[in-house]
Amino acid sequence: MADGAFYPQIDPYDSGMLAVGGPHQLYWEQSGNPKGIPVVFLHGGPGAGASPAHRRFFDPAHYRIVIFDQRGAGRSKPLGEIHENNTPALVADIERLREHLKIQRWHVFGGSWGSTLAIAYAEHHPERVMALCLRGIFLCRRSEIDWFLYGIRHFMPEAWREFAEHIPASERHDLLRAYYKRLTDPSPEIYMPAARRWSIYEARCCTLLPSPETVEAFSSDVVALGIARMEAHYFSHDIFLPENFLLENIGRIRHIPTVVVQGRYDLVCPPDTADDLRRAWSEVDFTMVPDAGHSAMEPGIRASLVSAMDRFRSIK
């Protein structure tokens, strides 16, 4: 699509639930061309879940579009479940889904946490990845987690203050621990207000210009609980991978055609992280969108992602 606009809305032609161990069942769907080139969409968060709009990054005449909700997120069950929920398990889930759908190799598309998971999956299974399309790079290093919890206040003081003030002053020196305690409390009267406060904070920081629609979407019970509990869980455990693991293993995937799209004014995943990736992986096709924040739905980022996937049609 030459102008980078979204492709028209489509419906899935196939969907189901996949048992992946423990209590977890993953929702998955396929749309587009059943005989097309496979592409898997990895949503952000962790915990955000996928939506119908995510099918629209891909040419439905060319791609067999696979979308699923990760453990504890969206339509997967049980929602917000942290038991047996970790990065190695998510990487294994992607492989299990690939095998279930009888796919040999596929393109991998992920933004924000989806970029983290895409890189982790590719480093574990490079032979299964045809190309990578990554947006809003997040490597989940301690410095990036601290930025999300504290650094954003320098740019979004009002949003951060509302986020922080949900926690008593005596606990604000460790917001992650304080939120995680509340988000894992058994009572909805404790965990749901904390989940909404966390999720709305993130939503307010996601776009270059204020987006009431984004805040409303992140305020829903399903999205708020999935995002807040999963992010706090993964952040508390350093995403269950050694520090700097993703950068240190770039050599395993250096040969894979890769596009990186980054918003210049991304507050959630600031550009220095994408720049670190670019410096470690000079072969990537890197685009810095000058008038965008974090959200994949902002016009410049959306256009760059659609254009990248259109170019990838030549890879078969």
C-alpha positions as CSV (number, residue, x, y, z in Angstrom):
1,M,0.0,0.0,0.0
2,A,1.9,3.0,-1.3
3,D,0.7,5.7,1.1
4,G,1.3,3.6,4.2
5,A,-2.4,3.7,5.2
6,F,-4.0,0.9,7.1
7,Y,-5.4,-2.0,5.1
8,P,-9.1,-2.5,5.4
9,Q,-10.6,-4.2,8.4
10,I,-10.9,-8.0,7.9
11,D,-12.3,-10.8,10.0
12,P,-10.5,-14.0,11.0
13,Y,-11.1,-17.1,8.9
14,D,-9.9,-19.4,11.7
15,S,-9.5,-19.1,15.5
16,G,-9.1,-21.3,18.6
17,M,-7.7,-21.9,22.0
18,L,-4.3,-23.6,22.5
19,A,-3.4,-25.3,25.8
20,V,0.2,-24.5,26.6
21,G,0.7,-26.0,30.0
22,G,-0.4,-25.2,33.6
23,P,-3.6,-23.2,33.7
24,H,-2.9,-21.3,30.4
25,Q,-4.9,-21.5,27.2
26,L,-4.0,-19.0,24.4
27,Y,-6.4,-17.4,22.1
28,W,-5.2,-17.4,18.5
29,E,-6.6,-16.4,15.1
30,Q,-5.7,-16.4,11.5
31,S,-6.8,-13.9,8.9
32,G,-5.8,-12.8,5.4
33,N,-4.7,-15.3,2.8
34,P,-4.7,-19.0,4.1
35,K,-2.1,-19.8,1.5
36,G,-0.1,-16.6,2.0
37,I,3.3,-16.0,3.6
38,P,2.9,-16.4,7.4
39,V,3.4,-13.5,9.8
40,V,2.9,-13.6,13.6
41,F,2.0,-10.4,15.5
42,L,3.4,-10.1,19.0
43,H,1.4,-7.6,21.1
44,G,2.9,-5.2,23.7
45,G,2.7,-4.9,27.5
46,P,3.3,-7.6,28.5
47,G,-0.3,-8.2,29.0
48,A,-1.9,-5.7,26.6
49,G,-3.5,-8.3,24.3
50,A,-4.2,-7.9,20.6
51,S,-7.1,-6.2,18.8
52,P,-8.8,-6.3,15.4
53,A,-6.8,-3.2,14.3
54,H,-3.6,-5.2,14.5
55,R,-4.6,-7.3,11.4
56,R,-4.5,-4.1,9.3
57,F,-0.7,-3.7,9.2
58,F,-0.5,-6.5,6.7
59,D,-1.6,-6.9,3.1
60,P,-4.3,-9.6,3.4
61,A,-3.9,-10.8,-0.1
62,H,-0.2,-11.6,0.6
63,Y,0.0,-12.5,4.2
64,R,-1.4,-15.3,6.4
65,I,-1.8,-13.2,9.5
66,V,-1.4,-15.0,12.8
67,I,-2.4,-13.1,16.0
68,F,-2.6,-14.4,19.5
69,D,-2.9,-13.2,23.1
70,Q,0.0,-14.0,25.3
71,R,-0.4,-15.8,28.7
72,G,-2.6,-13.8,31.0
73,A,-3.6,-11.3,28.4
74,G,-6.7,-10.4,26.4
75,R,-8.8,-13.4,25.4
76,S,-6.4,-16.0,26.7
77,K,-7.3,-17.6,29.9
78,P,-7.0,-17.1,32.8
79,L,-6.7,-13.4,32.6
80,G,-4.0,-11.9,34.7
81,E,-2.5,-15.3,35.7
82,I,1.1,-15.0,36.7
83,H,1.7,-18.6,37.6
84,E,4.1,-20.2,35.0
85,N,4.2,-16.9,33.2
86,N,7.7,-15.9,32.1
87,T,9.7,-15.1,29.0
88,P,11.0,-18.6,28.3
89,A,7.4,-19.9,28.5
90,L,6.2,-17.2,26.0
91,V,9.0,-18.1,23.6
92,A,8.0,-21.7,23.8
93,D,4.4,-20.7,23.3
94,I,5.2,-19.1,20.0
95,E,7.0,-22.2,18.8
96,R,4.1,-24.4,20.0
97,L,1.6,-22.2,18.1
98,R,3.8,-22.3,14.9
99,E,3.9,-26.1,15.1
100,H,0.1,-26.3,15.8
101,L,-0.5,-24.2,12.7
102,K,2.0,-26.3,10.6
103,I,4.1,-23.3,9.7
104,Q,7.7,-23.8,8.8
105,R,9.0,-20.2,8.9
106,W,7.3,-16.8,9.4
107,H,7.8,-13.1,9.6
108,V,7.8,-11.8,13.2
109,F,6.2,-8.4,14.0
110,G,6.3,-6.8,17.4
111,G,6.2,-3.4,19.2
112,S,7.2,-2.3,22.6
113,W,7.2,-5.5,24.8
114,G,6.4,-7.2,21.4
115,S,9.8,-6.1,20.2
116,T,11.4,-7.6,23.3
117,L,9.7,-10.9,22.8
118,A,10.4,-10.9,19.0
119,I,14.1,-10.5,19.6
120,A,14.1,-13.1,22.3
121,Y,12.2,-15.6,20.1
122,A,14.4,-14.9,17.1
123,E,17.6,-15.4,19.2
124,H,16.2,-18.8,20.4
125,H,14.9,-19.9,17.0
126,P,16.6,-18.0,14.3
127,E,16.0,-20.7,11.7
128,R,12.2,-20.0,12.0
129,V,12.3,-16.3,11.3
130,M,12.1,-14.9,7.8
131,A,12.3,-11.2,8.9
132,L,11.7,-9.0,11.9
133,C,9.6,-5.8,12.0
134,L,10.2,-4.0,15.4
135,R,8.7,-0.9,16.8
136,G,9.3,1.1,20.0
137,I,12.3,-0.9,21.2
138,F,12.2,-2.2,24.7
139,L,15.1,-4.3,26.0
140,C,13.8,-4.5,29.5
141,R,17.0,-3.5,31.2
142,R,16.9,-2.1,34.7
143,S,17.6,1.4,33.5
144,E,14.5,1.2,31.2
145,I,12.3,0.0,34.0
146,D,13.5,2.8,36.3
147,W,12.8,5.3,33.5
148,F,9.2,4.0,33.2
149,L,8.6,4.1,37.0
150,Y,10.4,7.4,37.8
151,G,12.0,9.1,34.8
152,I,8.8,9.9,32.9
153,R,7.9,12.4,35.6
154,H,10.3,14.9,34.1
155,F,8.1,15.1,31.0
156,M,4.6,14.0,32.3
157,P,4.6,15.3,35.9
158,E,0.8,15.3,36.2
159,A,0.4,11.7,34.9
160,W,3.3,10.5,37.1
161,R,1.9,12.2,40.2
162,E,-1.4,10.5,39.9
163,F,0.4,7.2,39.3
164,A,2.7,7.6,42.3
165,E,0.1,9.0,44.7
166,H,-2.0,5.8,44.5
167,I,0.8,4.5,46.8
168,P,1.3,5.8,50.4
169,A,4.2,8.1,50.7
170,S,6.1,5.7,52.9
171,E,6.2,3.1,50.0
172,R,6.9,5.4,47.1
173,H,10.7,4.8,47.2
174,D,9.9,1.4,45.6
175,L,6.9,1.9,43.3
176,L,7.3,-1.4,41.6
177,R,7.3,-3.4,44.8
178,A,4.3,-1.4,46.1
179,Y,2.3,-1.9,43.0
180,Y,3.2,-5.5,42.6
181,K,2.0,-6.2,46.1
182,R,-1.4,-4.6,45.3
183,L,-1.7,-6.1,41.9
184,T,-1.2,-9.6,43.2
185,D,-3.6,-9.1,46.1
186,P,-6.5,-11.6,46.0
187,S,-9.2,-8.9,46.4
188,P,-10.5,-7.1,43.3
189,E,-11.1,-4.1,45.6
190,I,-7.3,-3.9,45.9
191,Y,-5.9,-5.0,42.6
192,M,-8.4,-3.3,40.2
193,P,-7.9,0.3,41.3
194,A,-4.1,-0.3,41.2
195,A,-4.4,-1.8,37.8
196,R,-6.4,1.1,36.4
197,R,-4.0,3.7,37.9
198,W,-1.0,1.9,36.3
199,S,-2.6,1.3,32.9
200,I,-3.9,4.9,32.6
201,Y,-0.5,6.3,33.5
202,E,1.0,4.3,30.6
203,A,-1.8,5.3,28.2
204,R,-1.3,9.0,29.0
205,C,2.4,8.7,28.1
206,C,1.9,6.6,24.9
207,T,1.1,9.3,22.3
208,L,2.8,12.5,21.3
209,L,-0.5,14.4,21.6
210,P,-3.2,13.6,24.1
211,S,-5.4,10.7,23.1
212,P,-8.6,10.2,25.1
213,E,-9.3,7.1,23.0
214,T,-6.1,5.5,24.1
215,V,-6.8,6.3,27.7
216,E,-10.3,4.9,27.4
217,A,-9.1,1.7,25.9
218,F,-6.5,1.2,28.6
219,S,-9.1,1.9,31.3
220,S,-11.1,-1.3,30.5
221,D,-10.9,-4.0,33.1
222,V,-9.4,-6.6,30.7
223,V,-6.7,-4.3,29.4
224,A,-5.9,-2.6,32.7
225,L,-5.5,-5.9,34.6
226,G,-3.6,-7.6,31.9
227,I,-1.1,-4.7,31.4
228,A,-0.6,-3.7,35.0
229,R,-0.2,-7.2,36.6
230,M,1.9,-8.6,33.8
231,E,4.2,-5.6,33.5
232,A,4.7,-5.5,37.3
233,H,5.3,-9.2,37.3
234,Y,7.9,-9.2,34.4
235,F,9.6,-6.0,35.7
236,S,9.9,-7.5,39.2
237,H,11.7,-10.5,37.7
238,D,13.9,-8.6,35.1
239,I,11.9,-10.4,32.4
240,F,13.3,-13.7,33.5
241,L,16.5,-13.2,31.4
242,P,20.0,-12.2,32.3
243,E,20.7,-8.4,32.2
244,N,21.6,-7.3,28.6
245,F,20.8,-10.8,27.3
246,L,19.1,-9.5,24.1
247,L,22.0,-7.3,23.0
248,E,24.7,-9.8,23.9
249,N,23.0,-12.4,21.6
250,I,22.5,-10.2,18.5
251,G,25.1,-12.2,16.7
252,R,22.6,-15.1,16.5
253,I,20.2,-13.0,14.4
254,R,22.4,-10.4,12.7
255,H,21.7,-12.1,9.3
256,I,17.9,-11.8,9.6
257,P,16.4,-8.9,7.5
258,T,15.1,-6.4,10.2
259,V,13.3,-3.1,10.2
260,V,13.2,-0.9,13.3
261,V,10.7,1.9,13.7
262,Q,11.1,4.3,16.6
263,G,9.2,7.5,17.6
264,R,11.5,10.4,18.3
265,Y,9.3,11.5,21.3
266,D,8.5,8.0,22.7
267,L,8.3,8.5,26.5
268,V,7.5,4.8,27.3
269,C,10.4,3.3,25.4
270,P,12.8,6.3,24.8
271,P,14.9,6.5,21.6
272,D,18.2,5.8,23.4
273,T,17.2,2.2,23.7
274,A,16.6,1.9,20.0
275,D,19.9,3.6,19.4
276,D,21.7,1.1,21.6
277,L,20.1,-1.7,19.5
278,R,21.1,0.1,16.2
279,R,24.7,0.5,17.4
280,A,24.9,-3.2,18.3
281,W,23.2,-4.3,15.1
282,S,24.3,-2.0,12.3
283,E,22.6,-4.1,9.6
284,V,19.0,-3.1,10.6
285,D,16.9,-0.8,8.5
286,F,16.3,2.0,11.0
287,T,13.6,4.7,10.8
288,M,13.2,7.4,13.4
289,V,9.8,9.0,13.0
290,P,10.2,12.7,13.8
291,D,6.7,13.5,14.9
292,A,5.6,10.5,17.0
293,G,5.6,9.0,20.5
294,H,5.2,5.4,21.4
295,S,1.9,4.2,20.0
296,A,1.8,2.1,16.8
297,M,-1.4,3.9,15.8
298,E,0.3,7.3,15.4
299,P,0.3,8.2,11.7
300,G,4.0,8.3,11.1
301,I,4.7,5.0,12.9
302,R,1.7,3.3,11.4
303,A,2.8,4.3,7.9
304,S,6.4,3.2,8.4
305,L,5.2,-0.2,9.7
306,V,2.8,-0.8,6.9
307,S,5.5,0.2,4.4
308,A,8.0,-2.2,6.0
309,M,5.6,-5.1,5.7
310,D,4.9,-4.2,2.1
311,R,8.6,-4.3,1.4
312,F,8.9,-7.7,3.1
313,R,6.5,-9.1,0.5
314,S,9.6,-9.7,-1.6
315,I,10.9,-12.2,1.0
316,K,9.5,-15.7,0.5
